[in-house]
Structure formats: structure tokens, C-alpha cells
């Protein structure tokens, strides 16, 4: 399935305008007698203009960007929360994940914190266990998000075996130094800069809530 090109008609206008102009010039030439020198010069100019319009139309078709292919993520839709979380944290995770699933192209997401999966939502992969690979570990170490725009071209994609097998794009957003928010999309090169800022903001909010929860538990010990 590919996204329809909203500018398709606009791209075809020069081609059709040039073709129509050429046909009208031919009809005018065949029906006019005798032919004057000024009309001959006008016809030559008209033919050149029509040819240029047709050429522009053809070029626009050739340089038209191809929309990325969307796929249907393989897996069952689900919503799994760690059972030992307090209600306030469950609510926060449910709120944040809902916003990401409904306002971005995200189709599957995981919240991994302090070595534990706190949340899986959307289309779930068959593997429920998260083992941080090199990419996720780099996100945790450097505290900087990583966006894999087309997952299949990255050798490190094998570490994301906990996402649907045909995930097309992945964002790993750090949740402080203790965790990471992992988002999977069904379309490559689909997250915009605005999406990345949106994800960063929600990630920061979740990180702040999670850190307060951890500190609260430490104080109770």
C-alpha cells in the first residue's frame, strides 16, 4: 500500500497543457490558407513552447518522490503493564503510550526501565523479553535518542527481536539514565522532526514520573 500523491494532478498539468497546445497549433495550421510568414513564425514559437511544457511534465513525473511503503505489522494487538506498578504510574504510562500511538505513526511501543519491561502496547512482538543490544545501550550511555529511519538496512536490527518482525522504523528515546522508550513504525522514514520533538517531550515526562516513583520506593526502605 502506498500513500497517494496529493500533487499528482499538478504534476500532470504541464504535460496536458503542452499536448493541447500542440494539437490546437496543428488544427490551426491545417485550416489556415494561405500561410503567412508571421503565422509560420508564430507556429514555430508555439511548437517550441508546447514541447517545453511536455518536457517539463515528463521531468516532473520522473523526479516525483516515491512514497514509502506501509506494511501491516505482524503480531497481535495488546496492552501489557507490569502488574506490580502503582496505579498512578500505570495511568501515566497508559496516557503517554496512548498519545504516541494516536498522534504519531507508532504502531508498537515498549517502556524498558531498570532492566524490566514496564509496558508493551500496540502490535506486540512474539518475544516479550528485552535484552538491550548495542543501539539501546548507546542510547542509555549517551542519553541521546536514536532514529533508525529504515530498520531493514541496519545490521543492528537483530537486537529489536521484541518488536514485530516487519517493523520498518524505530526510535529509541532515553528515559533518563535508567530506561528507554522504544517505538516501532510500519512505514520507513515516517517520523518527522515534529514527531521526534513530541516523543522527546513525552519521554521526558515519563522519565520524571518514573524517577520520582523509584526515589519514593528507596525512601520507604
Secondary structure as GFF3:
##gff-version 3
##sequence-region A 1 221
A	DSSP	alpha_helix	8	31	.	.	.	ID=ss1
A	DSSP	alpha_helix	37	63	.	.	.	ID=ss2
A	DSSP	beta_strand	76	81	.	.	.	ID=ss3
A	DSSP	alpha_helix	87	103	.	.	.	ID=ss4
A	DSSP	beta_strand	106	113	.	.	.	ID=ss5
A	DSSP	beta_strand	116	124	.	.	.	ID=ss6
A	DSSP	alpha_helix	134	142	.	.	.	ID=ss7
A	DSSP	beta_strand	146	148	.	.	.	ID=ss8
A	DSSP	three_ten_helix	151	153	.	.	.	ID=ss9
A	DSSP	three_ten_helix	155	160	.	.	.	ID=ss10
A	DSSP	beta_strand	169	175	.	.	.	ID=ss11
A	DSSP	beta_strand	179	185	.	.	.	ID=ss12
A	DSSP	alpha_helix	193	220	.	.	.	ID=ss13
###
